[in-house]
């Protein structure tokens, strides 16, 4: 019987404007100990997403971590996920800015880690259907969404442990369903492994995705105090005959046909854009962003027109 496959990973970001003290605190309590633990367990494969501004901070303040990440990439232990550079809510950006943000992150990763990312992390996992074409046009092949959104699309039970295709305007991407219970509760590592083994023994599922918030207070505790990550990595290493941790890019390359699914707009509680009518300040920020986008586009058009022979403004 084939092993149950586990896509394991973390997503990590810090707000633009965070102080050095704030960044150092999370770095010492979460980012550094997590990577060192992962390095000590080479059989555990992991996908990792860092926002672009966080990667810049690593390069500036802790280049030793960049070297460690590069070493794990070379030995094919980790896969870096792309995404929008400054971790904005993608769905509210104009289409050109969505693509520009993703391509900026891709360029940075290619320059500093010599690998082109194929997966796109969606900040806050806030989804709108048009993102499919934006992600595909940015050169990305897959993303992750909460399993709750799959349920809203009519997928339940063991079918939640499969990878699906979604599309917009003929542009298709793969979507991994994130197991929300495994990814949010930081349950006892033995219980996690036992549940994965049970899935393996039932033989009804193909892949489970467990993607944790690496910047959360729970992750910091799991890294620096109670040994949660170390216990989990140890158990995953002991059970490699039944559980295979696999990077999502490799899984996609070996994947056959997948069912097509269309997902509704989502957030944890309500449609995200309603925040602009609920909160006056949010609407002001959004309106300012749109205005600056239009102003920038106009300046670019004016520059092009000036360069065209025989054209006057």
C-alpha positions in Angstrom: 0.0 0.0 0.0 1.3 3.5 -0.9 2.2 5.9 1.9 -0.1 8.7 2.8 1.5 11.9 1.6 1.8 15.0 3.8 2.4 18.5 2.6 3.9 20.2 5.6 4.9 23.8 5.9 4.7 27.2 7.5 3.8 30.7 6.2 5.6 33.7 7.8 5.3 37.4 7.5 5.7 40.6 9.5 3.9 44.0 8.8 5.8 46.6 7.0 7.1 49.1 9.6 7.8 46.5 12.3 10.5 47.6 14.6 13.9 45.8 14.9 13.0 44.7 18.4 9.7 43.1 17.2 11.5 41.3 14.4 14.3 40.1 16.5 11.9 38.7 19.1 10.0 36.5 16.6 13.3 35.6 14.9 14.8 34.3 18.1 11.7 32.6 19.3 10.4 31.1 16.1 12.2 31.6 12.8 15.7 30.6 13.8 14.9 27.6 16.1 12.4 26.2 13.6 14.9 26.2 10.7 17.6 24.7 12.9 15.2 21.9 14.0 14.1 21.3 10.5 17.7 21.1 9.3 18.4 18.4 11.9 15.6 16.2 10.4 16.5 15.9 6.7 13.8 13.3 6.1 11.1 15.8 6.9 10.3 17.8 3.7 8.7 21.2 4.1 7.2 24.1 2.1 8.0 27.6 3.6 6.7 31.0 2.7 8.3 34.2 3.8 7.0 37.6 2.7 9.5 39.6 0.6 10.1 42.3 3.3 10.9 39.5 5.8 13.4 37.9 3.4 15.1 41.3 2.9 15.4 41.6 6.7 17.0 38.2 6.9 19.5 39.1 4.2 20.4 42.4 6.0 20.4 41.3 9.6 20.8 37.5 9.6 22.6 36.3 6.4 23.5 33.0 8.2 19.8 32.0 8.0 19.8 32.7 4.2 22.7 30.3 4.0 20.9 27.7 6.0 17.8 28.0 3.8 19.9 27.7 0.7 21.6 24.6 2.0 18.2 22.9 2.6 17.0 23.9 -0.8 20.1 22.3 -2.3 19.5 19.1 -0.5 15.8 19.3 -1.7 14.4 19.4 1.8 12.5 22.6 1.5 10.6 24.4 -1.2 10.1 28.2 -1.0 6.7 29.4 -1.9 6.2 32.7 -3.7 3.4 35.2 -3.2 2.9 39.0 -3.1 6.1 40.7 -1.9 4.7 42.9 0.8 2.0 40.4 1.9 -1.0 42.6 0.7 -4.6 41.3 0.4 -4.3 40.2 -3.2 -8.0 40.3 -4.0 -8.4 44.1 -3.5 -5.4 45.1 -5.6 -5.8 46.1 -9.3 -4.9 43.1 -11.6 -1.6 44.7 -12.7 -0.5 45.2 -9.1 -1.4 41.7 -8.2 0.9 40.3 -10.8 3.6 42.9 -10.1 3.7 42.0 -6.4 4.0 38.3 -7.2 6.7 38.8 -9.8 8.7 41.0 -7.5 8.7 38.2 -4.9 9.6 35.7 -7.6 12.5 37.8 -8.8 13.9 38.2 -5.3 13.8 34.4 -4.6 15.4 33.6 -8.0 18.2 36.1 -7.3 19.0 35.1 -3.7 18.0 31.4 -3.7 18.6 30.4 -7.3 15.1 28.8 -7.5 12.0 29.9 -9.2 9.0 29.4 -6.9 6.0 27.5 -8.4 3.6 27.9 -5.6 1.8 31.1 -4.6 0.9 31.8 -1.0 -2.3 33.9 -0.7 -2.1 36.2 2.4 -4.8 35.5 4.9 -6.1 32.9 2.4 -8.6 35.5 1.2 -9.8 34.2 -2.1 -11.7 35.6 -5.1 -12.2 33.6 -8.3 -10.3 36.1 -10.5 -7.1 35.3 -8.6 -6.7 32.1 -10.6 -5.8 33.9 -13.8 -3.5 36.4 -11.9 -1.6 33.6 -10.3 -1.2 31.7 -13.5 -0.1 34.8 -15.4 2.5 35.3 -12.8 4.1 32.0 -13.6 2.7 30.2 -10.6 1.2 26.7 -10.7 -0.5 26.1 -7.4 -1.8 27.5 -4.2 -3.4 26.5 -0.9 -6.9 27.2 0.5 -8.7 26.3 3.7 -10.7 23.0 3.5 -13.8 25.0 4.6 -13.8 26.7 1.2 -13.7 23.2 -0.4 -16.8 22.2 1.6 -18.6 25.3 0.3 -17.9 24.0 -3.1 -19.5 20.6 -2.3 -16.4 18.6 -1.4 -16.5 16.6 1.8 -14.9 13.6 3.7 -12.0 11.8 2.1 -12.3 13.9 -1.0 -10.8 16.8 1.0 -7.5 15.0 0.8 -7.0 15.5 -2.9 -5.6 18.3 -5.1 -8.0 20.0 -7.4 -7.9 22.4 -10.4 -9.6 25.8 -10.6 -9.6 28.3 -13.4 -10.5 31.8 -14.5 -10.6 32.9 -18.2 -9.0 29.6 -19.2 -6.1 30.0 -16.8 -5.8 27.0 -14.5 -4.0 26.4 -11.2 -3.8 23.5 -8.8 -5.3 24.0 -5.3 -4.3 22.1 -2.1 -6.9 21.9 0.6 -5.4 22.8 4.0 -6.5 20.6 6.9 -7.7 23.3 9.2 -7.7 21.2 12.4 -4.1 20.0 11.9 -3.0 23.5 10.9 -4.5 25.6 13.7 -4.8 23.6 16.9 -1.2 22.5 17.5 -2.5 19.2 18.8 -0.3 16.6 20.5 2.2 15.4 17.9 1.3 11.8 18.6 -2.3 12.4 17.9 -1.4 14.1 14.6 0.7 11.1 13.5 -1.9 8.6 14.6 -4.6 10.4 12.6 -2.3 10.4 9.5 -1.6 6.7 10.0 -5.3 6.0 10.3 -5.8 7.7 7.0 -3.1 5.6 5.5 -4.6 2.4 6.8 -8.0 3.3 5.4 -6.4 3.8 2.0 -9.1 6.3 0.9 -7.1 9.5 0.7 -4.1 10.7 -1.3 -2.6 13.8 0.5 -3.0 15.9 3.6 -1.8 19.5 3.8 -0.7 20.9 7.1 0.4 24.5 6.8 1.1 26.4 10.1 1.4 30.1 10.9 5.1 30.3 11.7 4.8 33.8 13.1 2.0 33.0 15.6 2.5 32.9 19.4 1.6 29.2 19.3 4.4 28.6 16.8 6.9 30.5 19.0 5.9 28.4 22.0 6.1 25.2 19.9 9.7 26.2 18.9 11.2 27.5 22.0 9.5 25.9 25.0 7.5 22.7 24.8 9.5 20.9 22.0 6.3 20.5 19.9 8.1 20.7 16.5 10.9 18.5 17.6 8.5 15.8 18.8 6.6 16.1 15.6 9.7 15.8 13.4 10.9 12.9 15.4 7.6 11.0 15.0 7.4 11.8 11.2 10.9 10.4 10.8 10.0 7.3 12.7 7.0 6.7 10.5 8.4 7.2 7.1 7.2 3.8 6.0 3.6 5.0 6.3 3.9 8.8 6.0 5.8 10.5 3.3 6.4 14.3 3.7 6.5 15.7 0.2 7.0 19.2 -1.2 4.0 20.4 -3.2 5.9 21.2 -6.4 7.1 17.6 -6.6 3.7 16.3 -5.9 2.2 18.4 -8.7 4.8 17.2 -11.2 3.8 13.6 -10.6 0.1 14.2 -10.4 -2.3 12.8 -13.0 -5.7 14.2 -13.8 -7.5 16.3 -11.2 -11.2 17.3 -10.9 -12.1 20.9 -11.6 -13.7 22.9 -8.8 -14.8 26.6 -8.6 -14.5 28.3 -5.2 -16.7 31.2 -3.9 -15.2 34.3 -2.4 -14.1 33.7 1.1 -12.7 34.9 4.4 -13.0 33.2 7.8 -16.3 35.0 8.5 -17.5 37.2 5.7 -16.8 38.6 2.3 -13.6 40.7 2.7 -14.7 43.7 0.7 -17.6 44.4 3.1 -14.9 45.8 5.4 -14.9 48.9 3.2 -18.5 49.6 4.1 -18.2 48.6 7.7 -15.1 50.5 8.6 -14.6 54.1 7.4 -10.8 54.1 7.8 -10.5 50.9 5.7 -12.4 52.6 2.9 -10.2 55.6 3.0 -7.0 53.5 2.7 -8.5 51.4 -0.1 -9.6 54.6 -2.0 -6.2 56.1 -1.6 -4.6 53.0 -3.0 -6.8 53.0 -6.0 -6.2 56.7 -6.6 -2.4 56.2 -6.4 -2.6 53.3 -8.8 -4.6 55.4 -11.3 -2.2 58.3 -10.9 0.9 56.1 -11.4 -0.7 54.5 -14.5 -1.4 58.0 -16.0 2.2 59.1 -15.4 3.4 55.9 -17.2 1.1 56.6 -20.2 2.3 60.2 -20.4 5.9 59.1 -20.5 5.1 56.6 -23.3 3.3 59.3 -25.3 6.2 61.7 -25.0 8.5 59.1 -26.6 6.2 58.5 -29.5 7.3 60.5 -32.6 4.8 63.1 -33.8 2.7 63.0 -30.6 2.2 66.0 -28.4 0.5 66.1 -25.0 
